Structure formats: C-alpha cells, structure tokens
Amino acid sequence: MSKPKIYIDGKEGTTGLQIYERLGKRDDVELLLIDEDKRKDTEERRKFLNAADIVFLCLPDAAAKEAVTLIENDHTRVIDASTAHRTDPDWDYGFAELSKAHRAAIAGSKRVANPGCHASGFISSVYPLVARGVVPEDFAFTCSSLTGYSGGGKKMIAEYEDAERDSRHDSERIYGLNLHHKHLPEMEYVCGLMHAPVFVPIVGDFYKGMATTVMLPGVDAHIVHDTLAEHYANQNFVTVAPTGGDENVIYANTMAGRDSLRLIVCGHEEQTIVTALFDNLGKGASGAAVQNMNIMLGLEETTGLTL
C-alpha cells in the first residue's frame, strides 16, 4: 500500500519548518520536496499541489487563497495554516476536541482551516462554556495572551535574537493596540458570540510557549472547572488541571516542546480566570496541523506528536 503523499507549501516559514520537523521523522508518509530554486515558481508549485494527497499551506493569506485555486482535482486535501479560511463556512475548523461534530468533519474534510495560536487558547476555554450554557453568547469577554517571540515568525525571531537588540525587549511587549487582532474574527465565529472579545496580545522574551487567559467576572470557578473537565474528558491533546492549577503560579513556557494544551481554572464563586497553557508552535500551529492530518488520514491522532 502506497504512503500518503504530503506537500508543505511554504516549508521555509516557522510553521512550515515545524511541520516538516514532525513529519521528517516518520516513515508512514511520503514528503514531496520542491527544489529550493523553484519554490516560488507557480507552475512547479501547481504540480506539487496536485500530486499530493494532503497539502499544508504555510503562507500569507493572499498566497494561501491563490494556492487553493491552483488545485485542479478533487483528490488533494488541504490544511491551511493561514488566517484566510478560518471563518469560511465551506472550510472545516481544525480543532477536533471542541465536539464530536468537529472531529467527524475534520476526518472527512477536503478543506481544513488550522486554528490561530491566540484563538486556540481563547476558543478552548470559551467554546464549551457557551455551548453548555455556563456563559451567554453576549457575555463581555476579555482576554490577554502572552506568547513567546517565535509567534511573530522569522522577522520577530531575528529581532529578539539580535545581539544589538532594543533593550526594551528584555520586558514584555503589549501590541495589537487597535484591538483588531487578526484572530478576533475566528474567536467570535467559532464560539458563536454576539460580539468579539476585548483582546490584548503580549510577546515575551522567550522562544516559544503561550498562556492565554480569559477573565470571567460573576462566574463561579467551580462550575467552570467542572464544565471544562467534563467537556474534555478522555481527550489526548486537551487536559484540565485541578482547580487552582498544578502549582500556585503559571509560567507561559511550561508546555514548550509539546503538542498538547492544558487548561487552568482559578478563582472563586464570584470571579474566574481560565488560562490555556500550550506551545504556540505546537497545539497553536504545527502540532495542531499534524494532528488534523492524522485524523484526516485515519491514523492515531497522536502519531509523531508529543503530549
């Protein structure tokens, strides 16, 4: 039996390289590798896109949309890691743990939109609470998300690792101050909210890791914890810590190097915070993409991944 053929369009970017790193160690798939000098050649890319069983798009939004138009058959299946299709109803959202329906849709899908990193943290916390009626669709959500600098791609990585960098990089940097971050539409759309949350992203001086915290005033922490624990029971890649967390502090890089996500619920009867702790390059990007590929191919979803 022939191995599934996999092509990564945009292998040179941070997400593409991480996908390649995970798949390069496996012998159950065949990686199609384009010549370096032809990786931006449209006709050469067209050949690879149409020869693959599954294609990962690790490209800017416009380029990802263009790549889809180059696929001329009904065989090639796509996992898009860009923002381009995450709110498109013709694409399936690639977060299998949200519901049985999400998992089934991914398994049979031709077009899967891989979640954004900040969005993964928010949605993992909020989707079950809205779906199960713990908080209403019109709740005034607020969220902050601390990420390692690899989340900004090659340009930000170079900026932070420059020996002559701005000394202010030693501290955390708050950005997205116009409150129109590109992950907001999928947060609102996937969770079925009536309006987007107030969301502020923060980048810290560490390579990878993420802590996305949702604030829930007026909501009982014990109810939130029990709801999330029930929702994610028996899942491989999403787990819920004991109430109050595994320790009395949270370090954003705790899950670095892993492809799973841990939810931490803290608070009391009147105030709650939920923190999603994960690797922005793992469950926040490349790890999630490979998990989706495994599901689409009917493989054990943990294959080649680190819990």
Secondary structure as a PSIPRED ss2 file (coil, helix, strand):
# PSIPRED VFORMAT (PSIPRED V4.0)

   1 M C   1.000  0.000  0.000
   2 S C   1.000  0.000  0.000
   3 K C   1.000  0.000  0.000
   4 P C   1.000  0.000  0.000
   5 K E   0.000  0.000  1.000
   6 I E   0.000  0.000  1.000
   7 Y E   0.000  0.000  1.000
   8 I E   0.000  0.000  1.000
   9 D E   0.000  0.000  1.000
  10 G C   1.000  0.000  0.000
  11 K C   1.000  0.000  0.000
  12 E C   1.000  0.000  0.000
  13 G C   1.000  0.000  0.000
  14 T H   0.000  1.000  0.000
  15 T H   0.000  1.000  0.000
  16 G H   0.000  1.000  0.000
  17 L H   0.000  1.000  0.000
  18 Q H   0.000  1.000  0.000
  19 I H   0.000  1.000  0.000
  20 Y H   0.000  1.000  0.000
  21 E H   0.000  1.000  0.000
  22 R H   0.000  1.000  0.000
  23 L H   0.000  1.000  0.000
  24 G C   1.000  0.000  0.000
  25 K C   1.000  0.000  0.000
  26 R C   1.000  0.000  0.000
  27 D C   1.000  0.000  0.000
  28 D C   1.000  0.000  0.000
  29 V C   1.000  0.000  0.000
  30 E E   0.000  0.000  1.000
  31 L E   0.000  0.000  1.000
  32 L E   0.000  0.000  1.000
  33 L C   1.000  0.000  0.000
  34 I C   1.000  0.000  0.000
  35 D C   1.000  0.000  0.000
  36 E H   0.000  1.000  0.000
  37 D H   0.000  1.000  0.000
  38 K H   0.000  1.000  0.000
  39 R C   1.000  0.000  0.000
  40 K C   1.000  0.000  0.000
  41 D C   1.000  0.000  0.000
  42 T H   0.000  1.000  0.000
  43 E H   0.000  1.000  0.000
  44 E H   0.000  1.000  0.000
  45 R H   0.000  1.000  0.000
  46 R H   0.000  1.000  0.000
  47 K H   0.000  1.000  0.000
  48 F H   0.000  1.000  0.000
  49 L H   0.000  1.000  0.000
  50 N H   0.000  1.000  0.000
  51 A H   0.000  1.000  0.000
  52 A C   1.000  0.000  0.000
  53 D C   1.000  0.000  0.000
  54 I E   0.000  0.000  1.000
  55 V E   0.000  0.000  1.000
  56 F E   0.000  0.000  1.000
  57 L E   0.000  0.000  1.000
  58 C C   1.000  0.000  0.000
  59 L C   1.000  0.000  0.000
  60 P C   1.000  0.000  0.000
  61 D H   0.000  1.000  0.000
  62 A H   0.000  1.000  0.000
  63 A H   0.000  1.000  0.000
  64 A H   0.000  1.000  0.000
  65 K H   0.000  1.000  0.000
  66 E H   0.000  1.000  0.000
  67 A H   0.000  1.000  0.000
  68 V H   0.000  1.000  0.000
  69 T H   0.000  1.000  0.000
  70 L C   1.000  0.000  0.000
  71 I C   1.000  0.000  0.000
  72 E C   1.000  0.000  0.000
  73 N C   1.000  0.000  0.000
  74 D C   1.000  0.000  0.000
  75 H C   1.000  0.000  0.000
  76 T C   1.000  0.000  0.000
  77 R E   0.000  0.000  1.000
  78 V E   0.000  0.000  1.000
  79 I E   0.000  0.000  1.000
  80 D E   0.000  0.000  1.000
  81 A C   1.000  0.000  0.000
  82 S C   1.000  0.000  0.000
  83 T C   1.000  0.000  0.000
  84 A C   1.000  0.000  0.000
  85 H C   1.000  0.000  0.000
  86 R C   1.000  0.000  0.000
  87 T C   1.000  0.000  0.000
  88 D C   1.000  0.000  0.000
  89 P C   1.000  0.000  0.000
  90 D C   1.000  0.000  0.000
  91 W C   1.000  0.000  0.000
  92 D E   0.000  0.000  1.000
  93 Y E   0.000  0.000  1.000
  94 G C   1.000  0.000  0.000
  95 F C   1.000  0.000  0.000
  96 A H   0.000  1.000  0.000
  97 E H   0.000  1.000  0.000
  98 L H   0.000  1.000  0.000
  99 S C   1.000  0.000  0.000
 100 K H   0.000  1.000  0.000
 101 A H   0.000  1.000  0.000
 102 H H   0.000  1.000  0.000
 103 R H   0.000  1.000  0.000
 104 A H   0.000  1.000  0.000
 105 A H   0.000  1.000  0.000
 106 I H   0.000  1.000  0.000
 107 A H   0.000  1.000  0.000
 108 G H   0.000  1.000  0.000
 109 S C   1.000  0.000  0.000
 110 K C   1.000  0.000  0.000
 111 R E   0.000  0.000  1.000
 112 V E   0.000  0.000  1.000
 113 A E   0.000  0.000  1.000
 114 N C   1.000  0.000  0.000
 115 P C   1.000  0.000  0.000
 116 G C   1.000  0.000  0.000
 117 C H   0.000  1.000  0.000
 118 H H   0.000  1.000  0.000
 119 A H   0.000  1.000  0.000
 120 S H   0.000  1.000  0.000
 121 G H   0.000  1.000  0.000
 122 F H   0.000  1.000  0.000
 123 I H   0.000  1.000  0.000
 124 S H   0.000  1.000  0.000
 125 S H   0.000  1.000  0.000
 126 V H   0.000  1.000  0.000
 127 Y H   0.000  1.000  0.000
 128 P H   0.000  1.000  0.000
 129 L H   0.000  1.000  0.000
 130 V H   0.000  1.000  0.000
 131 A H   0.000  1.000  0.000
 132 R C   1.000  0.000  0.000
 133 G C   1.000  0.000  0.000
 134 V C   1.000  0.000  0.000
 135 V C   1.000  0.000  0.000
 136 P C   1.000  0.000  0.000
 137 E C   1.000  0.000  0.000
 138 D C   1.000  0.000  0.000
 139 F C   1.000  0.000  0.000
 140 A C   1.000  0.000  0.000
 141 F C   1.000  0.000  0.000
 142 T E   0.000  0.000  1.000
 143 C E   0.000  0.000  1.000
 144 S E   0.000  0.000  1.000
 145 S E   0.000  0.000  1.000
 146 L E   0.000  0.000  1.000
 147 T E   0.000  0.000  1.000
 148 G E   0.000  0.000  1.000
 149 Y H   0.000  1.000  0.000
 150 S H   0.000  1.000  0.000
 151 G H   0.000  1.000  0.000
 152 G H   0.000  1.000  0.000
 153 G H   0.000  1.000  0.000
 154 K H   0.000  1.000  0.000
 155 K H   0.000  1.000  0.000
 156 M H   0.000  1.000  0.000
 157 I H   0.000  1.000  0.000
 158 A H   0.000  1.000  0.000
 159 E H   0.000  1.000  0.000
 160 Y H   0.000  1.000  0.000
 161 E H   0.000  1.000  0.000
 162 D C   1.000  0.000  0.000
 163 A C   1.000  0.000  0.000
 164 E C   1.000  0.000  0.000
 165 R C   1.000  0.000  0.000
 166 D C   1.000  0.000  0.000
 167 S H   0.000  1.000  0.000
 168 R H   0.000  1.000  0.000
 169 H H   0.000  1.000  0.000
 170 D H   0.000  1.000  0.000
 171 S C   1.000  0.000  0.000
 172 E C   1.000  0.000  0.000
 173 R E   0.000  0.000  1.000
 174 I E   0.000  0.000  1.000
 175 Y C   1.000  0.000  0.000
 176 G C   1.000  0.000  0.000
 177 L C   1.000  0.000  0.000
 178 N C   1.000  0.000  0.000
 179 L C   1.000  0.000  0.000
 180 H C   1.000  0.000  0.000
 181 H C   1.000  0.000  0.000
 182 K C   1.000  0.000  0.000
 183 H C   1.000  0.000  0.000
 184 L H   0.000  1.000  0.000
 185 P H   0.000  1.000  0.000
 186 E H   0.000  1.000  0.000
 187 M H   0.000  1.000  0.000
 188 E H   0.000  1.000  0.000
 189 Y H   0.000  1.000  0.000
 190 V H   0.000  1.000  0.000
 191 C H   0.000  1.000  0.000
 192 G C   1.000  0.000  0.000
 193 L C   1.000  0.000  0.000
 194 M C   1.000  0.000  0.000
 195 H C   1.000  0.000  0.000
 196 A C   1.000  0.000  0.000
 197 P C   1.000  0.000  0.000
 198 V E   0.000  0.000  1.000
 199 F E   0.000  0.000  1.000
 200 V E   0.000  0.000  1.000
 201 P E   0.000  0.000  1.000
 202 I E   0.000  0.000  1.000
 203 V E   0.000  0.000  1.000
 204 G E   0.000  0.000  1.000
 205 D C   1.000  0.000  0.000
 206 F C   1.000  0.000  0.000
 207 Y C   1.000  0.000  0.000
 208 K C   1.000  0.000  0.000
 209 G C   1.000  0.000  0.000
 210 M E   0.000  0.000  1.000
 211 A E   0.000  0.000  1.000
 212 T E   0.000  0.000  1.000
 213 T E   0.000  0.000  1.000
 214 V E   0.000  0.000  1.000
 215 M E   0.000  0.000  1.000
 216 L E   0.000  0.000  1.000
 217 P E   0.000  0.000  1.000
 218 G C   1.000  0.000  0.000
 219 V C   1.000  0.000  0.000
 220 D C   1.000  0.000  0.000
 221 A H   0.000  1.000  0.000
 222 H H   0.000  1.000  0.000
 223 I H   0.000  1.000  0.000
 224 V H   0.000  1.000  0.000
 225 H H   0.000  1.000  0.000
 226 D H   0.000  1.000  0.000
 227 T H   0.000  1.000  0.000
 228 L H   0.000  1.000  0.000
 229 A H   0.000  1.000  0.000
 230 E H   0.000  1.000  0.000
 231 H H   0.000  1.000  0.000
 232 Y C   1.000  0.000  0.000
 233 A C   1.000  0.000  0.000
 234 N C   1.000  0.000  0.000
 235 Q C   1.000  0.000  0.000
 236 N C   1.000  0.000  0.000
 237 F C   1.000  0.000  0.000
 238 V E   0.000  0.000  1.000
 239 T E   0.000  0.000  1.000
 240 V E   0.000  0.000  1.000
 241 A C   1.000  0.000  0.000
 242 P C   1.000  0.000  0.000
 243 T C   1.000  0.000  0.000
 244 G C   1.000  0.000  0.000
 245 G C   1.000  0.000  0.000
 246 D C   1.000  0.000  0.000
 247 E C   1.000  0.000  0.000
 248 N C   1.000  0.000  0.000
 249 V C   1.000  0.000  0.000
 250 I C   1.000  0.000  0.000
 251 Y C   1.000  0.000  0.000
 252 A C   1.000  0.000  0.000
 253 N C   1.000  0.000  0.000
 254 T C   1.000  0.000  0.000
 255 M C   1.000  0.000  0.000
 256 A C   1.000  0.000  0.000
 257 G C   1.000  0.000  0.000
 258 R C   1.000  0.000  0.000
 259 D C   1.000  0.000  0.000
 260 S C   1.000  0.000  0.000
 261 L E   0.000  0.000  1.000
 262 R E   0.000  0.000  1.000
 263 L E   0.000  0.000  1.000
 264 I E   0.000  0.000  1.000
 265 V E   0.000  0.000  1.000
 266 C E   0.000  0.000  1.000
 267 G E   0.000  0.000  1.000
 268 H C   1.000  0.000  0.000
 269 E C   1.000  0.000  0.000
 270 E C   1.000  0.000  0.000
 271 Q E   0.000  0.000  1.000
 272 T E   0.000  0.000  1.000
 273 I E   0.000  0.000  1.000
 274 V E   0.000  0.000  1.000
 275 T E   0.000  0.000  1.000
 276 A E   0.000  0.000  1.000
 277 L E   0.000  0.000  1.000
 278 F E   0.000  0.000  1.000
 279 D C   1.000  0.000  0.000
 280 N C   1.000  0.000  0.000
 281 L C   1.000  0.000  0.000
 282 G H   0.000  1.000  0.000
 283 K H   0.000  1.000  0.000
 284 G H   0.000  1.000  0.000
 285 A H   0.000  1.000  0.000
 286 S H   0.000  1.000  0.000
 287 G H   0.000  1.000  0.000
 288 A H   0.000  1.000  0.000
 289 A H   0.000  1.000  0.000
 290 V H   0.000  1.000  0.000
 291 Q H   0.000  1.000  0.000
 292 N H   0.000  1.000  0.000
 293 M H   0.000  1.000  0.000
 294 N H   0.000  1.000  0.000
 295 I H   0.000  1.000  0.000
 296 M H   0.000  1.000  0.000
 297 L C   1.000  0.000  0.000
 298 G C   1.000  0.000  0.000
 299 L C   1.000  0.000  0.000
 300 E C   1.000  0.000  0.000
 301 E C   1.000  0.000  0.000
 302 T C   1.000  0.000  0.000
 303 T C   1.000  0.000  0.000
 304 G C   1.000  0.000  0.000
 305 L C   1.000  0.000  0.000
 306 T C   1.000  0.000  0.000
 307 L C   1.000  0.000  0.000
